[in-house]
Structure formats: C-alpha cells, structure tokens
Amino acid sequence: RNSNIKKEGHPWIDWSDPSLKGQILRAGFKRARGILPKPSSPRSREAKPFLHQAGGLSDHKISLLSFSDNDDSGVGDENGGYVLKPLRRDHRGFLEIAFYEAILASQYGETDSPVSASWASFIQRVLDDGEDCELFLKEIDFIKHLSIFTPKCYGVVCQDTTIKGPPQPSPSSSSLSFLSKLEGSSKSDWEEEPGDEIPPNSYLILRNATQGFTKPCVIDLKMGIQTYEPTAPIDKQVREHRKYPQQAKFGFRITGMRVYDPHHEDADDNGYRIFSKHYGRHLQTENDVMDALRIFFSKRSKPTIPPRKQNQNRAIMPLSSEALGDLISKLHELESCFEKNMELSFHASSILIIREGDVTKGNDDCCLKSIDFSHICRKKGGDKGYIHGVQTLRSMLNDLQQY
C-alpha cells in the first residue's frame, strides 16, 4: 500500500484496495445520517435542482441538487443549506470522497469526529513504515490549510429510487427524495453495506457556498496548466488540450458563469445572464479574459453609460473594487497554501467564486472555494501549474482594480 501511494503521476491514494474503499465509503454514509431523517421519520429529505450551478453543465451529466437545513423552511429552496453533487461510480467518485475524508482527518483532535478517526488510523498505518513520516505529516498539514477553502462535506447519500425513480441528466423542477443508504439499518447491516463499490445514484452532501447571498453571481474556473492526469490515454490528452490550448498559458479557464443582471436583454426569467463552458473556450487573449472578469465584477445591474460597439464589456458599468480587493486577498492566501504542497497535483480541480449581485444589500465580500478533487495525483514538487493559474488570475484582478 505504501509503495502504491508514492508512485509519481498516479492517483494520490491506492483506490484499488477493497478494504480501504469499503472503510471510507462506510464512513461517508454513516456521517450523512447525522443530517438526514431518523429511521423513525415518516418522510425522506427532498431535493430540487440547484439553480446556481455555473460549471459542470452538460447534456450527458447529472446536475447538482440542493435541499434545505430544515424540512419546514422550504425544501429545495434555491439557497438551501446543502448541495448534492453526483458521484461517479468509478475511481473518480472514490477519490473525491477520500479527499474530503482526508480533510476531516487533518482536523482530527480539533473536531473530535469519530468519522475522521478511521482515516487518521489509516494514515498512522502508512506512517508506521517510518520511511516517509515527515513527508506525510507535511501533506496532512497542507490539506488542513486547504480545508479553509473547501466546502464542508457531510457524507454520502443515495437517491431513494423506490419513490421517484433514477435521476435524469437534466432534472425537472419536481422534487427528488433522498435517503441515507444506511437509514434504518442495524449495526450489523451497516458493517456489510455499501461494500467497496459506490452504489448507483450516490451523491456527496456539501455545504451550499451560495447560502447567505440574495442574488449570488457565480464563476467556475478550472485551474492548472494541465487538466488531465499524466497516465491518461493519449486521445484524452489531445481532446483536453484542444478544448482550450490557452489553459497552458493562463493556468485557468472559465467553465461557466452566472451574473445577476436583470436589465440585460439576455437575462433569463430569474434575471441572470448565463455564460457556458463554450463561452469560456472562446476567450483567446488576455483582454478577452479580462472582459469576462469585468462582466462578473460589474457593480451595478443597469448600464450607466451607452456601450461602445467596439468593446461592449469595457466601461459599461463600474466595478466593485471592494469585491476585487477581497478576492485578491483570498487568492494570496490560497497561493500561500499551495506553496506548502510538495506532493500533489490537482488536475481538473476548480475554484468557485461567489459575490452578491443585489447592489441594494451593500455586501462586497467574495466567497472563494476550492472544489472538484477526483483527479488528484502524486507529483514531486507539488502543483506549479495551479499556482501559476492563481498568480495569473490575481494579476488580472489587480489590473482590473486599477482600471
């Protein structure tokens, strides 16, 4: 196990170990029971499509869902306290669960979480070898610092398919019912379920980062200069590179953006302008990317001066210098965090940025979250490409602030 976990370019943990997979999956499902209805409850927790998803939207992908903290407070409300992220059933889903478990384990002793204890014991077994004790301790310290920027995870749930049937790639407005895989099970049943495989229709429960914003503007940035693993097939490497060759130059790309702008002619029924991944792929130059960031950080929802035909995004609206300053500060902290990383590369990982779109609220804070951890690999020296992306983004924001 220790030899597998250290292979350059390979997944950061040995996902082929059935014992480890079963232990982590059972821990994730057990933890979810803390926020789901008790076995004696006559109803399950309902969820609805998450309205503020910016990236990861595709016809062949299952969308995010959301549900509220309290069944009586408007189940499935767009600003519900939790987001359900669909899990792939292969190694990608397991690696995502494992990384969130590692985040919790890095805080073991502070949170006194019984769930993190199982992961902490695994780490201790690895460290018993003694060869790489210092290396792993540094890794745990990095993950602990990164946890400041990650949404809190509350475990894993399965859709109750006996009630509504399997989810569709684009869920309708009708609610879906979810139950913990282990709800109502005895301890002996729990020890056998869910085994070492992710059950169908499984979801991660994450804290909703848009909660607290009235009209959240959201942008999803895929970070790094390389979005595929070193061991990926050649055809996938070529396909990923063709999506956005400028990824290697900028160190990030926009995969989706939602901007509250109810007066704009392209706004939807909820007052949002929607920018898809295809919009991001057409941003060829630094000025193109800067123009997209100008749209996102526009402070007012109605133009104050007529747009100029040669560049309709520049000088149309004033920018929120306060929000820019807040985000620049957070990016500096994130960069400092990744400078502690000497062993992991975060392929296809994203940064989620959220700001208030309702100018009447007077809220100029930005929320920054690091998300998507299903392609983390071992790499000596850490992830310089991710750091390059953070630095490029921060430089562009500095330029915007001085515009």
C-alpha positions as CSV (number, residue, x, y, z in Angstrom):
1,R,0.0,0.0,0.0
2,N,2.8,2.4,0.9
3,S,4.6,1.7,-2.4
4,N,1.4,2.3,-4.4
5,I,0.7,5.6,-2.7
6,K,4.0,7.1,-3.7
7,K,4.0,6.4,-7.5
8,E,4.7,9.6,-9.5
9,G,1.8,10.5,-11.7
10,H,-0.6,8.0,-10.2
11,P,-3.7,8.7,-8.0
12,W,-2.7,10.2,-4.6
13,I,-4.1,7.1,-2.8
14,D,-4.5,3.4,-3.7
15,W,-8.1,3.3,-4.8
16,S,-7.8,-0.4,-5.8
17,D,-7.6,-1.5,-2.2
18,P,-11.0,-3.0,-1.4
19,S,-10.6,-2.8,2.3
20,L,-9.7,0.9,2.2
21,K,-12.5,1.7,-0.2
22,G,-15.1,-0.1,2.0
23,Q,-13.9,1.7,5.1
24,I,-14.0,5.2,3.6
25,L,-17.4,4.6,1.9
26,R,-19.0,3.3,5.1
27,A,-17.6,6.3,7.0
28,G,-19.1,8.7,4.4
29,F,-22.6,7.1,4.5
30,K,-22.6,6.9,8.3
31,R,-21.7,10.6,8.6
32,A,-24.7,11.6,6.3
33,R,-27.1,10.0,8.8
34,G,-26.5,13.0,11.1
35,I,-28.4,15.4,8.8
36,L,-30.9,13.0,7.2
37,P,-34.2,11.9,8.8
38,K,-34.1,9.3,11.5
39,P,-35.2,5.8,10.7
40,S,-38.5,6.5,12.5
41,S,-39.2,9.6,10.3
42,P,-42.2,9.0,8.0
43,R,-40.7,11.2,5.2
44,S,-37.4,11.4,3.4
45,R,-35.4,14.6,2.7
46,E,-36.4,16.1,-0.7
47,A,-34.1,17.8,-3.1
48,K,-34.5,20.0,-6.1
49,P,-32.3,21.2,-9.0
50,F,-29.6,23.6,-7.8
51,L,-30.3,26.9,-9.6
52,H,-26.8,28.5,-9.1
53,Q,-24.6,25.8,-10.8
54,A,-22.1,27.6,-13.1
55,G,-19.8,24.9,-14.2
56,G,-20.1,21.2,-15.0
57,L,-23.2,21.6,-17.0
58,S,-23.6,19.2,-19.9
59,D,-26.4,17.1,-21.5
60,H,-24.7,13.9,-20.5
61,K,-24.0,14.9,-16.9
62,I,-26.4,14.8,-13.9
63,S,-26.8,18.3,-12.5
64,L,-26.3,19.4,-8.9
65,L,-29.3,19.3,-6.5
66,S,-30.0,21.2,-3.3
67,F,-32.0,20.8,-0.1
68,S,-32.7,22.9,3.0
69,D,-31.4,22.6,6.5
70,N,-35.0,22.3,7.8
71,D,-37.8,20.4,6.1
72,D,-40.2,23.1,7.2
73,S,-38.3,26.0,5.8
74,G,-38.9,25.4,2.1
75,V,-37.4,22.2,0.9
76,G,-35.4,22.6,-2.2
77,D,-35.2,26.3,-2.0
78,E,-32.6,27.8,-4.3
79,N,-30.5,28.9,-1.3
80,G,-30.9,25.7,0.6
81,G,-28.2,24.8,3.0
82,Y,-26.8,21.8,1.2
83,V,-25.8,20.8,-2.3
84,L,-25.9,17.3,-3.6
85,K,-23.0,16.5,-6.0
86,P,-23.5,13.4,-8.1
87,L,-20.7,10.8,-7.7
88,R,-19.2,8.8,-10.5
89,R,-19.1,5.1,-9.6
90,D,-15.5,4.5,-10.7
91,H,-12.2,5.6,-9.1
92,R,-13.1,9.3,-9.6
93,G,-16.0,9.1,-7.2
94,F,-14.0,7.2,-4.6
95,L,-11.1,9.7,-4.8
96,E,-13.4,12.6,-4.3
97,I,-14.9,11.0,-1.2
98,A,-11.4,10.1,0.0
99,F,-10.1,13.6,-0.3
100,Y,-13.0,15.1,1.8
101,E,-12.4,12.4,4.4
102,A,-8.7,13.4,4.4
103,I,-9.7,17.0,5.0
104,L,-11.7,15.9,8.0
105,A,-8.9,13.6,9.2
106,S,-6.5,16.5,9.0
107,Q,-8.6,18.2,11.7
108,Y,-8.8,15.2,13.9
109,G,-8.2,16.2,17.5
110,E,-9.8,19.6,16.9
111,T,-13.2,18.3,15.7
112,D,-13.1,15.0,17.7
113,S,-15.0,13.5,14.8
114,P,-15.4,9.7,15.0
115,V,-15.5,9.5,11.2
116,S,-12.1,11.1,10.8
117,A,-10.7,8.7,13.3
118,S,-10.9,5.9,10.7
119,W,-8.9,7.9,8.2
120,A,-6.4,9.0,10.8
121,S,-5.8,5.4,11.7
122,F,-5.1,4.6,8.0
123,I,-2.6,7.4,7.9
124,Q,-1.0,6.1,11.0
125,R,-0.6,2.6,9.4
126,V,1.1,4.2,6.5
127,L,3.4,6.2,8.7
128,D,4.3,3.1,10.7
129,D,6.6,2.3,7.9
130,G,8.6,5.3,9.1
131,E,10.3,5.9,5.7
132,D,8.2,8.9,4.7
133,C,6.8,10.1,8.0
134,E,7.9,13.7,7.6
135,L,6.5,13.8,4.0
136,F,3.1,12.6,5.0
137,L,2.9,14.9,8.0
138,K,3.6,17.8,5.7
139,E,0.9,16.6,3.4
140,I,-1.6,16.4,6.2
141,D,-0.6,20.0,7.2
142,F,-1.2,21.2,3.6
143,I,-4.6,19.5,3.5
144,K,-5.5,21.1,6.8
145,H,-4.7,24.6,5.5
146,L,-6.6,23.9,2.2
147,S,-9.7,23.0,4.3
148,I,-10.2,26.7,4.9
149,F,-11.1,27.0,1.2
150,T,-13.2,23.8,0.7
151,P,-16.9,23.4,1.3
152,K,-17.7,21.3,4.3
153,C,-18.7,17.8,3.4
154,Y,-21.4,15.9,5.3
155,G,-21.1,12.5,3.8
156,V,-22.7,10.4,1.1
157,V,-26.4,9.7,0.3
158,C,-28.3,7.6,-2.3
159,Q,-31.4,8.6,-4.1
160,D,-34.4,6.7,-2.9
161,T,-35.2,5.2,-6.3
162,T,-38.3,3.3,-5.0
163,I,-40.0,6.7,-4.7
164,K,-39.2,8.7,-7.7
165,G,-37.0,6.6,-10.0
166,P,-33.5,7.4,-11.2
167,P,-32.4,11.0,-11.7
168,Q,-32.2,12.3,-15.3
169,P,-29.2,14.2,-16.8
170,S,-31.3,17.4,-16.5
171,P,-33.6,17.1,-13.5
172,S,-37.0,18.6,-13.9
173,S,-38.5,21.0,-11.3
174,S,-40.2,18.2,-9.5
175,S,-38.5,17.2,-6.2
176,L,-36.5,14.1,-5.7
177,S,-36.4,12.1,-2.5
178,F,-33.2,11.1,-0.9
179,L,-32.4,8.7,1.9
180,S,-29.1,7.7,3.5
181,K,-28.1,4.3,2.1
182,L,-27.9,3.1,5.7
183,E,-31.0,4.7,7.1
184,G,-33.0,2.3,9.2
185,S,-30.3,-0.3,9.1
186,S,-29.0,-2.2,12.1
187,K,-25.3,-2.0,13.1
188,S,-24.7,-5.4,11.5
189,D,-26.3,-4.3,8.3
190,W,-24.1,-1.2,8.3
191,E,-21.0,-3.3,8.6
192,E,-21.9,-5.0,5.3
193,E,-23.2,-2.0,3.3
194,P,-22.4,-0.4,1.0
195,G,-19.4,-2.7,0.4
196,D,-16.4,-1.5,-1.5
197,E,-18.3,0.0,-4.5
198,I,-20.2,3.2,-4.8
199,P,-23.9,2.4,-5.1
200,P,-25.9,3.8,-8.1
201,N,-27.4,7.3,-7.7
202,S,-25.0,8.4,-4.9
203,Y,-24.3,12.0,-4.0
204,L,-21.8,13.9,-1.9
205,I,-23.5,16.3,0.6
206,L,-21.7,19.6,0.6
207,R,-22.4,22.9,2.3
208,N,-24.0,25.4,-0.2
209,A,-21.5,28.1,-0.7
210,T,-24.1,30.5,-2.2
211,Q,-26.1,30.4,1.0
212,G,-26.3,33.9,2.5
213,F,-26.3,35.6,-0.9
214,T,-29.6,37.0,-2.1
215,K,-28.6,37.1,-5.8
216,P,-25.3,35.2,-6.0
217,C,-23.1,35.7,-9.0
218,V,-21.0,32.6,-9.6
219,I,-18.0,31.9,-11.7
220,D,-16.3,28.5,-12.1
221,L,-12.6,28.4,-13.0
222,K,-10.8,25.2,-13.9
223,M,-7.3,25.5,-12.6
224,G,-3.9,24.4,-13.7
225,I,-2.0,24.2,-16.9
226,Q,-3.0,20.6,-17.5
227,T,-6.5,19.2,-16.9
228,Y,-5.7,15.5,-17.4
229,E,-3.8,13.0,-15.4
230,P,-0.3,12.0,-16.5
231,T,-1.5,8.5,-17.1
232,A,-4.5,9.5,-19.2
233,P,-4.7,7.9,-22.7
234,I,-3.2,9.9,-25.5
235,D,-6.6,10.5,-27.1
236,K,-7.9,12.1,-23.9
237,Q,-4.8,14.2,-23.5
238,V,-5.3,15.5,-27.1
239,R,-9.0,16.1,-26.5
240,E,-8.5,18.0,-23.3
241,H,-5.7,20.2,-24.9
242,R,-7.9,21.0,-27.8
243,K,-10.7,22.3,-25.6
244,Y,-8.6,25.3,-24.6
245,P,-5.0,25.5,-25.6
246,Q,-4.7,28.8,-23.7
247,Q,-5.0,26.8,-20.5
248,A,-1.3,26.2,-20.5
249,K,-0.7,30.0,-20.8
250,F,-3.2,31.3,-18.3
251,G,-3.3,28.4,-15.8
252,F,-7.1,28.5,-15.7
253,R,-10.2,28.8,-17.9
254,I,-13.7,29.9,-17.3
255,T,-16.1,26.8,-17.4
256,G,-19.2,28.7,-16.5
257,M,-20.5,32.0,-15.2
258,R,-23.8,33.3,-13.8
259,V,-24.2,37.1,-13.4
260,Y,-27.3,38.8,-12.0
261,D,-28.2,41.5,-14.5
262,P,-32.0,41.7,-14.7
263,H,-31.9,44.7,-17.1
264,H,-29.9,43.0,-19.7
265,E,-31.7,41.8,-22.8
266,D,-30.1,38.3,-22.4
267,A,-31.2,37.8,-18.8
268,D,-33.3,34.8,-18.1
269,D,-36.6,34.7,-16.2
270,N,-34.6,34.9,-12.9
271,G,-32.6,37.9,-14.0
272,Y,-29.4,36.1,-14.7
273,R,-27.1,36.1,-17.7
274,I,-25.7,32.6,-18.3
275,F,-22.2,32.0,-19.8
276,S,-21.5,28.4,-20.7
277,K,-18.2,26.5,-21.0
278,H,-18.3,27.3,-24.7
279,Y,-18.1,31.0,-23.9
280,G,-15.0,30.4,-21.8
281,R,-13.3,28.4,-24.6
282,H,-13.6,31.3,-27.0
283,L,-11.7,33.7,-24.7
284,Q,-8.4,33.6,-26.7
285,T,-6.5,36.6,-25.4
286,E,-5.7,38.1,-22.0
287,N,-8.0,41.0,-22.9
288,D,-10.8,38.5,-23.7
289,V,-10.5,37.0,-20.2
290,M,-10.3,40.4,-18.6
291,D,-13.5,41.4,-20.4
292,A,-15.2,38.3,-18.9
293,L,-14.0,39.2,-15.5
294,R,-15.3,42.8,-16.0
295,I,-18.7,41.4,-16.6
296,F,-18.6,39.3,-13.4
297,F,-17.4,42.2,-11.2
298,S,-19.8,44.8,-12.6
299,K,-21.2,46.6,-9.6
300,R,-24.5,47.9,-11.0
301,S,-27.2,45.9,-12.6
302,K,-28.1,48.7,-15.1
303,P,-25.7,50.4,-17.5
304,T,-24.9,54.0,-16.6
305,I,-23.4,55.0,-20.0
306,P,-24.1,53.7,-23.5
307,P,-21.9,50.7,-24.5
308,R,-19.4,51.2,-27.2
309,K,-19.7,48.9,-30.2
310,Q,-16.0,48.1,-30.5
311,N,-16.0,46.6,-27.0
312,Q,-19.3,46.3,-25.2
313,N,-17.9,44.9,-22.0
314,R,-15.5,47.7,-21.1
315,A,-16.5,50.8,-19.3
316,I,-20.2,49.9,-19.4
317,M,-20.6,49.5,-15.6
318,P,-18.4,50.4,-12.6
319,L,-16.6,47.6,-11.0
320,S,-16.7,46.6,-7.4
321,S,-13.3,47.5,-6.1
322,E,-14.2,46.2,-2.7
323,A,-15.1,42.7,-4.0
324,L,-11.9,42.7,-6.2
325,G,-9.8,43.6,-3.2
326,D,-11.4,40.9,-1.1
327,L,-10.8,38.2,-3.7
328,I,-7.2,39.3,-4.4
329,S,-6.5,38.9,-0.7
330,K,-8.1,35.4,-0.6
331,L,-6.2,34.4,-3.7
332,H,-3.0,35.4,-2.0
333,E,-3.9,33.1,0.9
334,L,-4.7,30.3,-1.4
335,E,-1.4,30.7,-3.2
336,S,0.4,30.6,0.2
337,C,-1.5,27.4,1.0
338,F,-0.5,25.7,-2.3
339,E,3.1,26.6,-1.7
340,K,3.1,24.2,1.2
341,N,2.1,21.4,-1.2
342,M,5.1,19.3,-2.2
343,E,3.4,16.1,-3.3
344,L,0.0,16.5,-5.1
345,S,-1.2,17.8,-8.4
346,F,-4.8,18.9,-8.7
347,H,-5.8,18.0,-12.3
348,A,-9.3,19.3,-13.4
349,S,-9.8,21.0,-10.0
350,S,-11.7,24.2,-9.9
351,I,-12.1,27.5,-8.0
352,L,-15.6,28.7,-7.3
353,I,-16.0,32.4,-6.8
354,I,-19.3,33.9,-5.5
355,R,-20.3,37.6,-5.0
356,E,-23.5,39.4,-4.2
357,G,-25.4,40.5,-7.3
358,D,-28.0,42.6,-5.4
359,V,-26.5,46.0,-5.1
360,T,-29.0,47.1,-2.5
361,K,-27.5,44.6,0.0
362,G,-24.2,46.5,0.3
363,N,-22.3,43.3,0.5
364,D,-19.0,43.5,-1.3
365,D,-17.4,40.3,0.1
366,C,-16.4,37.4,-2.1
367,C,-16.6,33.7,-1.3
368,L,-13.8,31.5,-2.7
369,K,-14.0,27.7,-2.6
370,S,-11.7,25.1,-4.0
371,I,-13.7,22.2,-5.4
372,D,-13.5,19.0,-7.5
373,F,-10.9,16.5,-6.2
374,S,-11.5,13.4,-8.3
375,H,-8.2,13.7,-10.4
376,I,-5.5,14.3,-7.7
377,C,-2.2,12.6,-8.5
378,R,1.2,12.3,-6.9
379,K,3.8,14.8,-8.2
380,K,7.1,15.7,-6.7
381,G,7.3,19.4,-6.1
382,G,3.6,20.0,-5.9
383,D,1.3,21.7,-8.5
384,K,3.2,24.6,-10.0
385,G,0.5,24.9,-12.7
386,Y,-2.2,25.5,-10.2
387,I,-0.1,28.2,-8.5
388,H,0.6,29.8,-11.9
389,G,-3.2,30.0,-12.5
390,V,-3.8,31.7,-9.2
391,Q,-1.0,34.2,-9.9
392,T,-2.3,34.9,-13.4
393,L,-5.8,35.5,-12.0
394,R,-4.6,37.7,-9.2
395,S,-2.6,39.8,-11.7
396,M,-5.6,40.3,-13.9
397,L,-7.8,41.3,-10.9
398,N,-5.1,43.8,-9.8
399,D,-5.2,45.3,-13.3
400,L,-9.0,45.5,-13.2
401,Q,-8.8,47.2,-9.8
402,Q,-6.6,49.9,-11.2
403,Y,-8.7,50.4,-14.4
